């Protein structure tokens, strides 16, 4: 009786469908992450953002306490 109860409980809590990603999904996810990293790199290294970051760092370093 306990074994039947345990089996029913395990079947109810077991996930339905695929539990993880397949190889193709990993490949698409990795490609998307690399593309996002490339876009962020281009944005951060652009002239306007680079100048703004440099101005922010200089302002922080020359702040009076």
Kinemage of the C-alpha trace (Angstrom):
@kinemage 1
@onewidth
@group {chain A} dominant
@subgroup {mainchain}
@vectorlist {calphas} color= white
{ca unk a 1} P 0.000 0.000 0.000
{ca unk a 2} L 2.800 2.418 0.835
{ca unk a 3} L 4.568 1.556 -2.412
{ca unk a 4} L 1.460 2.320 -4.464
{ca unk a 5} L 1.065 5.661 -2.674
{ca unk a 6} L 4.739 6.496 -3.281
{ca unk a 7} L 4.480 5.568 -6.961
{ca unk a 8} L 1.397 7.729 -7.447
{ca unk a 9} L 3.073 10.641 -5.662
{ca unk a 10} L 6.191 10.365 -7.843
{ca unk a 11} L 4.103 10.270 -11.017
{ca unk a 12} L 2.234 13.414 -9.987
{ca unk a 13} L 5.374 15.409 -9.242
{ca unk a 14} L 7.318 14.294 -12.319
{ca unk a 15} L 7.614 17.085 -14.910
{ca unk a 16} L 5.582 16.682 -18.060
{ca unk a 17} L 7.389 16.980 -21.382
{ca unk a 18} L 11.047 17.762 -21.877
{ca unk a 19} L 12.921 18.674 -18.740
{ca unk a 20} L 15.754 20.548 -20.454
{ca unk a 21} L 16.974 22.055 -23.656
{ca unk a 22} L 18.076 20.004 -26.629
{ca unk a 23} L 21.339 20.508 -28.469
{ca unk a 24} L 19.711 22.695 -31.114
{ca unk a 25} L 18.191 24.919 -28.434
{ca unk a 26} L 21.599 25.249 -26.765
{ca unk a 27} L 23.107 26.251 -30.109
{ca unk a 28} L 20.451 28.905 -30.737
{ca unk a 29} L 20.767 30.192 -27.167
{ca unk a 30} L 24.549 30.404 -27.457
{ca unk a 31} L 24.294 32.190 -30.787
{ca unk a 32} L 21.822 34.700 -29.349
{ca unk a 33} L 24.069 35.331 -26.333
{ca unk a 34} L 27.077 35.923 -28.591
{ca unk a 35} L 25.101 38.295 -30.797
{ca unk a 36} L 23.939 40.265 -27.755
{ca unk a 37} L 27.511 40.425 -26.446
{ca unk a 38} L 28.734 41.736 -29.811
{ca unk a 39} L 26.058 44.439 -29.899
{ca unk a 40} L 26.827 45.516 -26.329
{ca unk a 41} L 30.553 45.608 -27.104
{ca unk a 42} L 29.942 47.864 -30.105
{ca unk a 43} L 27.720 50.175 -28.052
{ca unk a 44} L 30.156 50.443 -25.143
{ca unk a 45} L 33.165 51.043 -27.403
{ca unk a 46} L 31.388 53.684 -29.481
{ca unk a 47} L 32.672 57.235 -29.250
{ca unk a 48} L 29.722 58.763 -27.425
{ca unk a 49} L 29.445 56.084 -24.758
{ca unk a 50} L 33.212 55.931 -24.305
{ca unk a 51} L 33.370 59.711 -23.808
{ca unk a 52} L 30.480 59.616 -21.345
{ca unk a 53} L 32.097 56.840 -19.316
{ca unk a 54} L 35.427 58.647 -19.305
{ca unk a 55} L 33.768 61.877 -18.134
{ca unk a 56} L 31.937 59.992 -15.401
{ca unk a 57} L 35.135 58.357 -14.157
{ca unk a 58} L 37.052 61.648 -14.225
{ca unk a 59} L 34.259 63.357 -12.295
{ca unk a 60} L 34.288 60.569 -9.691
{ca unk a 61} L 38.075 60.722 -9.320
{ca unk a 62} L 38.128 64.493 -8.892
{ca unk a 63} L 35.218 64.657 -6.479
{ca unk a 64} L 35.798 66.749 -3.355
{ca unk a 65} L 35.042 65.049 -0.058
